[in-house]
Amino acid sequence: MWLQLNREGVKVGRARVARLMARLGLESVVRGKVVRTTRSDKAAACPFDLVNRQFHAPAPNMLWVSDLTYVSTWAGMVYVAFVIDVFARRIVGWRVSRTQAASFALDALEQALHARRPTESLIHHSDRGSQYVSIRYTERLSEAGIEPSVGSVDDSYNNALAESVTGLFKAEVIHRLGPWKSFEAMKYKTLEWVDWFNQQRLLEPIGNIPPAKAEANYYAALKTSKWPRRTHLRQTQCGSLTVKSESVRGQGNDLRGGHRQST
């Protein structure tokens, strides 16, 4: 609240905002405990874990992560899938479904592909849920030229960034606005939340700005750069992600780790 007020031009201190919120009976949304919604098949053949918990990307459309969650409604269970671009944590694809079939996770991926139209090398990371290791899903990734990555077995942090976004969705929508009467109501509120999340929600890991603003800053900086750079993620022999950066003149170097971003 304090950050948003200052972003809107209202100069006020954090302590005063806290006092006013307490006086009005307002409090921050608190996340609940993590609930596993995907069923993994440990015996199934899966792609390697190319991310190894390193959820950073130096540019958009280099690393996507996916996850799903569920909502209990009066009309039955409803499932929600998200595809998130790691660079600014922007939700680039989502889908609400009455079933947990692989096709609904694939629909979220299709939306992301249509919205972003990635042309450079891209890694897609998920947990070992049956929706994401299904033949249809992995074939679609291959058709789009996307390299699949699946989290390692028995690692609670193997898809941590995607789970943090679904955790926010559950805290800010599912638990706060429920109970839910219908599939349609859940779908409409998900649409509203995704738009608000991308355009307005302040995220501390990207500098307390919204995902759309972070991406806009990146592309603005790219336009003013004398030598724009194209980058590719690749994996080193020790299993960590490395950024391969090449200028338009073809002079390359290796950059490790970080999320480079103009503000």
N, C-alpha and C positions, 0 to 999 in steps of 0.2 A: 504494500500500500504506500509506504513512504517513498520507495523508488518511483512508483507510477505517478504520484503527485508531483514530484520534482521533475519528472520527464514531461509532464503537462504544464510546467511553468509555475506550479504552486510551491514556493520556497517555504519549506517547513522542516523542522527537525524531527529525527526519528523518535525521540522521547515524547514529543508532543503528540505525534500520531499515535503512539502506543497508549498515552493517557486518554485521548479522545475515543479510540477504539474500545478501551475498557469501559469508559463511561457510557458508550452506546451499546455495549454488550456484543461487540464484534470480535471475532477471533479468527486466526488463520486456519485454513483447512489442514487437517492432519492426516497423513497417509496411514492406511491400515497395513496389516501384515501381508507379505507376498503370498499369493495363491498360485500354484502351478496349474496352467490350463492346457498345456500340450503334453501329449503322451509320446514318449520317445521309445523307439525300438533299438535297443543297444546292439542287437545282432544285425541290423540292417546296414547295408553298405552306404557310407556317407562320404561327402567331400571332406577334405582336411580342414582344420581350423586355421585359416590364413590370418586371422585377426589377433588371436592370442591376447584378448582383453585390451588391446590397444585401440580404443575407440576414438581415433583422431583422424582427420583428413584435412589436407591443406587447401582443398578446393571443393566446390559442389560436384556431385555426380562422380565421386571416386569411391565412396563406401556407403552402401545402404544397409540398414539393419531392419529386421522384421520381427513382429511379435503379435500375439493375439490374446484377448481376454474374453470374459463372458459376463452377461448381465441377466439376473433373474427378473422376469416380468410376470405380470398376472396372466399373460397369454403363453407363458413358457420361456425356455432359455433362449437368449439371444447372444450371438458371438460377434466380436468386433476385431478386425485385423488392421494393423498399421504397417506402413513402410516409411522409414525415416531416413533422411539424408544426414549423415553424421556431421558434416561440416558445420551446419548451423542448427542441427536438430529439427529441421523442418519436416513436417509430415507431407510426404509427396504422394502417398496413396493410402486409401482406407476403404473398408467395406464392412457393412453390417449384414448379418445373415441369420436365418433361423436354424441353420444346420452348421455343423463343424466340419463339413466335408472339405477336401483339399481345394475344390473349385472356388470357394469363397476367398481363401488366401491368395489364390491365383488371380482373382478379380482385382484385389488390392494391388497386386504387382502390375497388372495390365494398366490400371489407372496411373500408376507411377511412370510406367514406360511412355504412356501417351502424353502425360503432363511434362515430363522432363526430356524425353527423346535423347538419351545419353549417346554420345558418339565416341567418347574416349573409353579407355579400359576402366571397367567398373567391377567392384567386388560386392556381392550380396551376401550378408551374414545373417544367420538365424540360429535358433537352437535345433535340437534333433527331433522336433515335433513331426508327427507323421505327415502333416500338411506340407511341410517344407522339404522333406526328403522324398516326397512322392515322385513317381516317374513324370507325371504331367508338369509338375512345378520345375523340376530340374531340366527337363527338355525345353521348357519355355525360356529359362535362363540361358541355356546354350544357344537357342535360336536368336536371342537378343545380344549375344556376344558378351554376356555377363559371367564372370567367374564366381562359382558358388563357394561359400565357406560355411561350415557348420561347427558350432561350439563343441568342445570336448566333453566327454562323458563325466558325469558326477562333479561338475564344476558349476557352482551356484552363480558365478559371475561371468559365465561364458556368453551371455547376451545382455549384459547389465544396462547398456545405454537404452536399448529398445524397451526393456522392462521398466526403466525409470520413467519413460514417456507414458507407457500404459498405466503405471502407478499414479501419475498425475491425473490421467483421464478418470481413473476410478475414484480418486479422492475428490476431484473438482466437479465431476458430473454424476457418476453412478451413485456414490454414497451420499453426496450432498443434495441431489435433486430427486432422489427416489422417494417412495417406491414407484416403479415403472408399470404403467398399465398395458402398454402395447408395444409391438415391434416398431410401428410407425413413429411413436413418440421418441423412442430410443434413437432411431435413425435420424430424426430431425435434430435432436439435441447434439448428436455426434457431429453432424454437419456444422452446426453453429460453433461448437467447441473447436473443431479443427481450424476453422477460419480465424477464430479469435486467437488460438494458440499460435498460428503462423504469423499473424499480422500484429498482434498486440501483446502477447504474454512476454514478460521480461524474464530472461533466463540468465542466471548468474554465470554458468560456464562459458558463455559467449559474450560476456561484458555487460550484462544487465540490459540487453536490447532484445527485440523480438527476432525470431529466425529470419523473417523476410527482410528486415533491416540489415542483418548481418550479411546476407547474400547480396543485397544491393550495394553495401559498402565494398564487398569483394569485387564485384563487376565494375564499380566506379573506379576503384584503384587499378584494375586491370586496363581500363581504357586510357588512363593517364600514364601508365608505365611505358617507358621508352622501348623496352624489349619484352613484350608479353611472353609468359612462360606457359608451356603445357607440362602437366605433371602426370605421373603414373605411379600407382602403388604396386609394389612387388614385395615378395617375402624373402628374407635372408635365410641363410643356412641354419641360423639359430632359432628361426621361427618367428622373428619380429618383423613388423612392417617397416619398410623403408620407402621414402618418397624419391622417385627418380624425376628430376627436374631438368628440362632442356629449353634453352632459349630458342627463339625463332632462327637464330644463326647456327643452332645445332651444338652450342657449347654446353655440355651437361655437367651436373654435379649431383651429389647425393645429400639429401636433407633428411634428418631423422626426426621422427616423432611429431612435432608440434603442429598446432592449429594456427596457421598464419592468417591474420585477419586485420583489415584496416578498420578503425573506428572513427 
